[in-house]
Amino acid sequence: MRIASLTGLRGLAAVAVLLYHIPHSPAFQDYAIGLFSRAYLAVDLFFVLSGFVISIGYYERVVKRPSAASYGDFLLNRMARVWPLHFVVALVFLARILVNVSGDQAVALTPANIITNVLMIQSWGWGTQALAGNSWSVSTELVAYLLFPLIAILAFSRGVWLQVAGAVALLFLVAMFGHGSRGPLDVNDGNSVLPVLRCLAGFALGVTAFRVARHSLCARLLGGEHGFLGSCALLVLALLIPGGDVVAALCFPLLVIACYYDGRASRALLANPVVFHLGLISYSIYLWHPLVRDVFARVMGIAHRHGFSGFDWAFYAGTLIATWLVCWASYLLIEVPGHRAIKKLERRVVPRPPLPFQQAAE
């Protein structure tokens, strides 16, 4: 089940990360946009979205009817969704390091780094580095996938408030350690477990948000235009608080719930063809854009050395257009076929657990 507004929300979050990261290259530092100065928080929105959307698809099979078969089916589905692109991107970034595209490679090609990246466990706190910098968050989400049944069962139990309190405490813990590079929650250091804790906190809040969204009272409060616009306003106010990363992160579940109800305002902004398309290719945007940025920055530097100047805006625009084209192709040629290939293998090797309506019929 795909909620158009949630897909579009993911697309806007990916674009926010893109516009946040491009000026990190010295070549494009003049193109920094103040509106996106804290867009690293979009990663926390991804974590909340992940917990929420996964709960939509797997609550019945994993929480209400838990079994080893349903758990295995869930993990295979998640790996089919994220691993093929992660693997291809890791290989390309490995090649990038070998040919030194950006001129300054900080990741060492050690066996530990290579093996952990292939297995998607590079950011679990044992000091290994992500070959593709943004893949650290994909690695931490694997921990959330492994723990999803436990997180979901707690979210739908009487101890749900204990889980919420724990998630909020984790966010404050991550922020208070002072490891954030550009803000309290901008933590992705592979030498600690803080990135994993950051992910688990957001993911748990997303799963809990799905439980809350199923209640009629929540639908009255956050459904319709007032719910979506109100949650957006709360997020804007939170972002105005200096150092208020945790407050902003706690607004994300409200925004996700409001988008889940798919009202007219959220559909107009997030479910239109352009934003929905960006949502479909958001995973590719998130992983590929640093490489596209660095290639264009390198080409622009070469152009400057040969006296071709005054057209930096064209290189910036080219970065945006090329990112879109690369990511669209990546979605069509890597994500979709990779997912289908693993699912086809699963059907041959692992019997699919019966769906709830099939069990009811039996």
MOMO-V948762 format. One record per helix or strand. SS is the DSSP state (H for helix, E for strand). FROM is the first residue (numbers start at 1). TO is the last residue. If there is no record, write none. Layout:
ss:SS from:FROM to:TO
ss:SS from:FROM to:TO
This chain:
ss:H from:4 to:22
ss:H from:26 to:31
ss:H from:34 to:36
ss:H from:39 to:64
ss:H from:68 to:99
ss:H from:111 to:119
ss:H from:135 to:155
ss:H from:160 to:176
ss:H from:194 to:213
ss:H from:216 to:222
ss:H from:224 to:239
ss:H from:245 to:260
ss:H from:264 to:270
ss:H from:273 to:280
ss:H from:282 to:305
ss:H from:312 to:349
ss:H from:356 to:361
